Amino acid sequence: MTDYSTIDFSLLLAHAADEVVTHSFVRDVPLPDGTVIALITLDNGRDHTRPNTIGPLTLLELGGVLDAQRARAAAKEIAAVAITGKPFILAAGADLSKVSDVESLESARLLGQLGHHVYGKLDTLGVPSFVFINGLALGGGLEIALNATYRTVDASAAGIALPEVFLGLVPGWGGAYLLPNLIGIENALTVILENPLKMNRMLKAREAFDLGIADAIFPAASFLENSLVWAGGVLSGKTKVDRKNTPGKVERLVKWDVAIGIARKMLESKIGTVPLAPYVALDLLKAAKSGTRAEGFEREDEALARLACGDQFQASVYAFNLVQKRAKRPAGAPDKTLAQKVTKVGVIGAGLMASQFALLFARRLQVPVVITDLDQARVDKGIESIRGEIEALLQKKRISPDEANRLNGLISGTTDKSDFADCDWIIEAVFEELGVKQDVFADVEQYISDTAILATNTSSLSVERIGEKLAHPERLVGFHFFNPVAVMPLIEVVRTPQTAPEALATAMATAEKLRKNAVITRDTPGFVVNRVLAKLLGEAMYAVDHGTSFEVVDKAVAPLGLPMPPSQLLDLVGLKVGAHVLDTHHNAFPDRFYRSENLHKLAEYGTLLEKDSKGKVKGFDKGALKIVAGGTEPMTADAIRLRLVDGLADEVHRMLEDAVVEGPEDIDLCMILGAGWPFQMGGVTPYLDREGASERVFGGTFHDPQIRGIRN
């Protein structure tokens, strides 16, 4: 077994000079019976917007403090050691910049070993250790608590999680071994695998307590005082700790391996086999069934080192920074002070998309929303649909009765366009046809104020052409949502040559209030997401039309790690929509985008995939396969993938040369948020660089240095 105390960790200090150190401040707290607890408070000296993080210097300082407490415990000066955090925050985990800065497998391994070395001291103090989880506790922050003897949690705490798998890593400071042995394998699978893969879901305090992560839960107002009293009760023997979820012999002999097997099948069906971290985590959890703590920690050291040096982690950090930083400071955005206040919203249309818009604007902007359509019957149907959605939210307890009443009061419908006179923002959700959109805007412009902004949700038409019949085209902006509107986090904000800065600024401010991430694009076919997906679907249909089976095509695209293969993507967006998207891009760029006559035939037929009664895909519809049969030049999976990645590299490069967006980061942000391009790939451009497609196509790379792991 590794003796961590003999390891020289000085290699880690080379890049630690700029670390924001989370200090360990100690004070003695006397208990009523005269015994003393040494209370360590973790605090980096910043406010709540800069959570405590853990890097090499932080770990070394904490280790030294714990060594001092061990000596005090031996001298009978203290009866226990407890750790808590600054207000609202225990720790947000490892400093990712320090993890991503590792330069070798050796330094990556050292980082895991240093965490185990320091956290492991909580088990060898000679007295019990406690961690009082007073707020945010993520990753390495939660692992501090898991290494302690006992834990309490503040009832108001949120953001309790082991999110490492989401970022291409695994819990590497004890979590993968300690958690399943504390709360059972099924609960551990939920925390370590299932939650991170559900858009990084986190636990609330009550959930953490119910799972058995914490031994006690106390109200926020008296959390620290109650935790100390509780700890005193544990030390005196008056308080018994009952851990009902701790696995016993039956679970280890029977349940453990079965749960692992079910989880593996779930992973394969939901995410495929490209992502590495979930499967490495699964292997660690399987091995945690038996063996010693030291053996479990050694396995974590090796797993963490391999993943930290790999492409997927570096790509994940890049993607994470895009979503956390660039998305909050959109490139090319005008001065925020130019944005106009939106006090009332008008929605042109009363169909499904329009209803989704109306409810979202009412919920997020909390302003009146009026919808309109061709006749009263359609308006009434739209209002009924919106009220049904409000009732569904109420039944699911996602909104209160007061909120439901308020929303119902904000929504109204009309066939009289003069009711739009006091709207500051009008968005259309009508049929995707140029003439229709031109006419509805030209019509409504007669009734609205001179300062009102017009927004179109077009996904494929020219926003500039949509505004050709407007007296004031400068007020028009593209505002492209993705379906389902309430869930998808991206809006492509499209500027035309005429779009005024005030209109663009208002669109960006409105997107932010809707809690969406907005990326500004030029007015070009498909904008960003649909242009990239059109290239992917076009290449897929090219291969099919030339005689390649859908199975081979799906297999060829699988290494890109997308959330679904081309066949399922076509089924999701709709065959008619898919055909329309390909046609639009082929018409704009006939030499680069493929038009598939077979896709039109499939759209007329109406079915591609055969499904069971629950909607699960069973295979391909036999009639659909007959329609696409007849090609005489089938392609191999390797040939398809090469043609696809080179085609994508060419198209993305052209988009950047044409200034569709400010940089490759914006294309990646769009694909991550709008198309589910996986974090572990880092978006499309880092993948194309790593595959060599960028070099083959235009003799360079999208990123310099490339976003990739260590090449020893």
N, C-alpha and C positions, 0 to 999 in steps of 0.2 A: 504494500500500500504506500501511496505517496506521503512523504512527511513534508507537509507544506512549510514547516518552520525552518527547513534547511534550504529553501529555494531563494535564490537571489532575484528580487523583483526590480532591480535598478533599471533594467531594459525598458520598463514601462514608463519611467520618469522622463525619458527624452522628449516626449510630446505632451507632458503634463503641465508645462510651465503656465499655460493660459487657462488651466482648469478653474472654473468657478467652484471653489472648495466649499463643500457642506461641512461645517465644523461640528464637533461633538462637545457640547457644553455640559458639564457635570455639576449637579448640586445634590446635597444630601437631604432627604425628606424623612423626618422622624415619624414613626407610626405610634398609635396610642399605647401599644405595649412596650414602647421604649426601643424597639429595633429600628434599624435605619435602612432605607432603600436608596441606592445611588441612582438618581434619575438623570439620564443622558438625553439632552434635547438636540436634535439635528436641525441646523439652521445655516443657510448659506448667506444670510444677511440681506437678501433681496425680498421684495414684497411678493404677494401671492401670484403675480403674473410670471414670476421666475421661480418655479418649484425647485425644491432640493433635488439635485441629481448626484450620481455617485460615480466618481472617477478614481484613478489610482491614488491621488493625494488624499481624497476623502476617505478611502478605505484604509490607508496607512495611518491616518490620524485616529480613526475609529478603533483600529487595532491596538494602537498604543494606549488609548483610553481604557479599552477593555482589559488590557494587560495590567494596568494600574488597579483596576477594580478587582481583578483576580488576587492580586497581592493584598488588597484591603480585606477581601473575603477570608483569605487565609489567616489574617491577623484578627479576625472576628470583629472588624470595624463595621461591616455591613452584612445584612441578611439576604439581600437580593440586589439585582441590577435591573433597571427598567429603561426602555428607550421609547421616546415619542418624538414628534416633529414640531416644527413651527406652526403657527395657526393655520388650520385647514389642510395641512400637508405633512404626511410622513416623508415620502420620497417618491419621485416620479421615475425611479429606476436608474439604470446605468446611463451615463453621459454618452449618447450615441456617437457624438463626434469622436470620442476617444476610442470607441469600439471600431468605428470605420477607419480610423487612422492607423490601425495595426499594419505593420510592414512585413510580417512573416508569420508562418505557422507557430513559431516559437513564442512570439510576443502575444499572439492571440490565445495560445494555451496559458500563458502566464496570467492574462487578465482573468480567465476563469479560475485559475488556481488561487490568485490573490483574493478574489471574492469568497471562495470556500475557506481559505485560511482565516480571514477576518471574521466572517459570519460564524464559522465553526467555533470561535472562541465563546460564543453564547452558550455552548453546550459543555464547556470545560471551565467555567468560572469557579466551580466549587460551591456555588449557591444557585438557586433558581433564577432564571432570566424571564423578564416580561417585556412584551412590546404593546404599547397602547396606541392602536391605529386611530389617530385623531383626524384623518382626512385622506386625501389622495394617496394611494399606495399601489404603484404599478411596478411590474417586473421585479427588478432588484430591490425596490422599496418594499414590496410585499414579502420578498424572500428574507428580508431581515426578520420579519415577524415569524415566518415559518421555521427559522432556525432557533427561535427562542423556546423556552419551556412552556410559556403560557401567553395568551393574547386576549386583549379586549378591543372593542371597536366602538367608535362614536356613532350614535344612531343617525346622525346627519351626514356621515361620510359617504361620499360617492366616488366612483373611479377607483374601484378595487379590482385588480386584474393581473393576469400574467399574459400580456399581449405579444410575447416574443415571436410566436409563429406568424403573426400578422406581418412582422418585419423580416422574416426570413431567418430567424434564430430560434433557439429553444431556451426555456428557463435554465440558466446555467450556473446559478449560485445556490443550488439546493432544491429548487422548486419541483423539478421533474422527479426527484426521488421522495422528498418529504411530503408533498401534497397528497399523492395517492395513499401513502401510508398513514396520513392523518384523517382524510375524509372519504376514502374509498375510491376505487378505480373509476366507477361511473361518474361520480361527481368531479373527479380530477380530469376526466376526459372532457367534461363540459367546460371547465375553467381553462384548460390548457389548449384544447383543440377547437371545440365547437364555438365558444364565444369569440375568439379571435377571428374565426372564419365567417362570423356573422357581422361583418363590418366593425370588428373590434368591439364587440359588446362588453360592457363592464358590469360589475356587481355593485349593488347598493349594500349598505351596512347590514340590513336585515337579512338579505340573501347570503352574505358572507357568514353571518352568525348561524343561520339555518343549515348551511352546508357543513358547519363545524370548523371553519377557518378560524373563527374567534370563539373563545370560551365564554365570553360575557359581552353584553351590549348595554350601553348607558346613554342617557340623554346628553345632548351637546352642552347644555348649560352647566352641568356638573360632572362632565366626563372625566377629567383628570382626577378630581377629588374622589369620585366613586371608584375609579380604577385603582387608585392607591389603597383605598379601604378594602376593596375586593382582594387585592394582592396580599394585604395584611392577613385577611381571613384565610387565604390559601396557605400562607406561610405558617400560620398558627394551627392549621388543621381544622378550623371551624367551617371552612368552605370547601366542599367537595366538587371536583371538576369531573363532569360526566360527558364522555365523548362517544355518542351513540353511533356515529358514522365511521369510526375507526375500524378498518377491516379485520375480521377474524379469520380463523382457519378455513371455514367453508368458502368464504369469498376468495381466498387465495387459491384454494384447491380447484374450485369449480367456476366461479363467476368471472374471475380476473381475465383469463385467456379468452373466454367467450366474448366479453365486452371489448377486448382488443380486436378480435376478429370482426365483430360487427362494425367497429369504428373504421377499420381498414377498408371494408367494403363501401362504407359511407363516403370516405374520402375519395376513393377511386371513382365513384359514380358522380360526385359533386364537383371535384376539382381536377380530376385526371391524375396523372402520375408525374407531371412536370415539376410542380413545387416540391422542393426537397425538405424543408423544415417540418411540415406536418408529419411526414413519415419518420423522420429522425426522432421527433418528439414521441411518436407512437412507440418506437423501439425502446426509448428510454423508459416510458411508462410500463411497457411490458416487462422489462428487466427489473423494475422497482418492486416487483412482487416478492422477490427474495434477495438474499445477499445483505451485506452490511451497508451502513451509511457511507463509510469510506469508499466502498466499491461503487456505490451510486454516484458519489461526487466525482470519482475518476472518470466514469462514463460521461458525465456532463462536461468535464474538462475537454475531452477529446471531441465530443459532438459540437460544442460551442466553438472550438478552435477551427474545425473544418468548415463550419458554416460561416463564421466571421471572415474567413479568407476567400469565400466563394463569390461568384458573380451575383447570385440571387440576393444576398444580403446587401451588397453595395448598391444594386439596382433598387432595392426596397428603401434604403435610406434616401436615395435620390427622389424616389416617388413620394416618400413621406414628407420631405422638405418642400416638394412642389405643392402638395395639398395643404401643408401647415403654414407655408410662408408665401410662395408666389401667388397662390390662389387668393390670399388676403391682401395682396398688393398687386392688382392686375396690371400687366404690362400695357402701356399705351393709353391708360385711362386718363381722361381730362381732369381738371381741377374739380374736386368734390363740391366746392362752393357754387359751381355753376348749376348744380342739380336743382330742379324745381320741386316744390312740395306737391305730393300727390294726396289729395283729400277725397277724391271720388274716382272710381274706376268704371269704365264702360267696356263690356265684352260683346263683340259682334259675333253672333252665333249662339245656339242653345243646345248644341249636340254634346257628345261625351267630352271632347277636349275642352270646349267652352265651359262646361259645367265644372270641370276640374280647375280651370283657371279661376272661375268666379269664387269657388270655395277657398282656394289657396290665397288669393288676394284679400278676401275678407278676413281669413284667419291671421295672416301675417301682418297686413297693413292696418287692419282694424278700421277700415273706412267703408262707406257704402259702395256696393257693387251692383250695377244694373246690366242685365243681359237683354239682347234683342234678337229677333229673327224675322223671317218673312211673314209669319202669321201668329196669331195668339195661341193656337193649339201647340205649335212648336215651343213657344216661350213657356207655356204652362208645363209642358213635358220637361223642359230643362229645369225649371224651378222645382218641380216635383223630384227630379233626380238629385238636385243639390240638397234638398231637405232630407231626402233618404240617406244621403251620405252623412249629413249632420247627425241624424238619428243613430246611424251605425257607429259613429265616433262616440256618441253618448253611451250606447249600450256596451261598448268596449271599455268604457270609463277613461277614454283618452281626453275627453272634455267634460266639464261639469255641466249640470243643468242650466246654470246662469250663462255659461259660455254658449251653450246650444241656443238659448233664447236670444242672446245677443247676435249670434251669427244669422239666425233666421230673420232677425230684424234688419240686418245690413243688406240682405240679398233681396233684389226685386227684379221684375221683368217688364218689358214694354215693347210695343211695336211702333211707338212714337219716338223718332230720332231726336226730337227736341228735348227729350229727357236726358240727352247726352250733353246738353249745353254747358253744364257746370262740371263736367268730367275733366280731370287733368291728364288722365292716361286712358287711352282707348286701344285695346288689343283685339285683333281679329282671329277667329278660329273657324274659318269657312273652308269650302272645298279647295283643294290644292290645284287651282287653275288660275293662270295669270289674269285673264279677263274678269273673272269673278272677284278676285281680290282688288283689282284696280277699281272696279265699279263700286264695291261696298265702301272703299275709302273715299272715293270722289263724292259719293252720296252723303256720307256722314260728315264730311268736312264742311258742308253747308251749315251744320247745326252747332258745331263746337267752337270754343273760344280760340283766339289767335295763338294762345300760348300752349294749348293742349298738345301732348305728344301722341303720335300714332305708332303702334308697334305691330309688326307682322310675325306670326309664328311659322312662316314658311320654312320648309326643310330643304327645298331644292330650287325654288324660283329666285330670280334676280330681285333683290329688294329695290334696287334702283328702278327697274322696269315696273314694279308694283306701284311705285310712286309717280309714274309718268302722267297720270291724270289729275294729280294733286296741284292745287294752286300754290301750296307751300311744301314742296318735297323735303325741305330741310328739317321738317318736324318728324320725318319718318325714320324708324330704326328697326332693324331685325332683332327679334327676341325669341330665339329658337329653343323651346323646351324639349325635353326628352321624356318619353312615356315609360312608366306612370309619372305624371307631373308632380305628385306630392312626394315621391320617393327619390327620383333621379336628381343628383345634386348639381348638375351642370346646366347653364344657359349660355348659348353662343350669342353674343351681342354683335350684330352685324352693322357696320357703318358703310354708308355709300359715299361717293364723292360729295354729295349734297348735305349729308347729315350734319346738323349743327352741333357744336360742342355741348350746348345746353341739353339737346336731346340725348346725346350719348351719355352725358353725366347723369341725367335723370334715369336712364336705363340701368346704368351701373348701380346707382343708389337704390333703385327699386329691386334689383336682383339681390342686393345685400339684405334688404329688409325682408325679402322672401326666404332668406336663409339659404340662398343658392350661391354657388361659385360661378362667376361670370368670366368668360374669356372673349376679348374683342377680336373679331375677324374682319377681313375685307369681304366685300360682296362678290364672292366667286362661287361657281357651282359646287354645291355640297358643303360649302364652308370648310370645316375640318373633319368632324366625325364621319359624316356621310361620304365624304370624298375618299377617306381611307378605307371605310367599309365597302364602298363601291368597288374599289380596286381589289379587295379581298374576294368579294362575291363574284366579281367579273372573272377573276382568274379561276375560281372554283368552277363556275359554269363553263368556262373555256375548256377545262380538262374534261368535264362531264360530256360536253357536246362532242368532244373528239374521241369518246369511247371509254373514258375512265369511270369506274364505278364511284358512287357517292361515298362508299366505305373507304376507298383508297384516298379520295380527296380529303375526307375528314381526318384520316390518319396522317396525311401529309401536313395538314395545318396544325395538328395537335402540339408539336414542339413549341409553338408560339405561346402556349399556355392560356389561350383565350377561354372565357367562361363557357363557351359552347362552340361546337363545330359548325362549319358553314351550313350544313343541312338544317340544323336546329335554329340557326340565326335566321335563315330564310323563312322557316315556319313561324318564328316569333314575330318578325316584322310584317309577315304576310307576303304571299307570292306575288300578288299584284303590286304591292308597294315595292318589293324587291325589283320587279321588272321595270317599274317606273323609274326607280333610282338609277338602274343601269342605263336605261334609255337616256335619261337626262345627262348623265356624264358622257355617254358615247356621243351624243349630239354636240356637246361642248368640246370634247377632246377625242374625236373619232379614232385617232392613231394610237391612243393609249388605253381607252376603256372599251371593254368588250360588250357587245349587245348580243343577248342570247334569245334566239327565236324559241328554243325549247322552254325557256323560262316563261315566256308568254303562254305557251301551250299548257304548262303546268299551272299557271295562274288561272287559265280558263277551266282546267280540270278541277282545281281547288284543293288538292291534297298532295302532300309529299310524304309525310310520315304516318305510319300506322300506330295508333295509340290504344291503350286499354280504357276501361270505363273511368279510371281515375286520372286520365291524361298522361300516363307514363308511356314513353316511346317504346314500342315493341320492335319496330323495324321500319323498312321503307314500303310504302304502298305499292302493290304490284302494278296497278294501273299507271302510276307515276313512272315506274321503272320502264314500262313499255314505251312511254312517251319519249324518254331520253335515250332509248336504245338506238343503235344504228351507227354510232361513231366507229371509225376504223383505225384510229391512231391513238390508242390508249397510252397514257403517260404513267411513269413510275412515281411513287411518292416523293422521291428525292428530286426528280425533275420538276414536279409541281411546286415543291417548296422553294427550289432555286429560282424558278420563274417568278414566284410570288414575292419573295423577299427582295429580289432585285427590282421588281416592278414597284414595290412599296418605297424602296430607297429612292428611286427615280422620282416618284410622285411627290414624296415629302420634300425632297431637295428642290423640286420645281415650286412647291408651295412657299418655301422659305425664300427662294430667289424672287418670287412674285410678291413677297411681303404680305401673305395672307394673314400671318400672325407675326409677332415680334421676334420669336425665336423657337428653336426646337422644343424648349421646355413647355411652351404653350400648346404645341401639338400633343406632347405627352400628357399634359394636364387634361386636355380635352378627351383623349382616348381613355385615360384612367377613370375620369368622372362621368363621361358620357357613354362609354362603350364597355366599361368593366375590364379594361386591359389590366392584367394583374400587376400588383405591386412588385412581385419578385422578378418581373421582366423590366420594371422601371419605365413602362410605356413603350412606344414603338421605336424611338430613335436609338436608345442604348442597345436594344436587341439587334437592330440592323447593323450597328457598328460592330458588335461582338461576332455577328455572323459573317462579317467581311463583305456584306452587300454594299455598304457605303463606299468602300475602297474600290470594289469592282465597277460600280456605276459611275461615280464622279471623282474617283481618285483621292478621296479624303474621308473625313469622319464628321458626324454631327457634333461630337463632343471631343475636346482635347484638353486634358487627358480623357481617355475613354472611361466610361463608367463600368468598371469590371473588377473582379477580384484579384487577388495576388497571384502573380505568375512566378513561382519559385524556380 
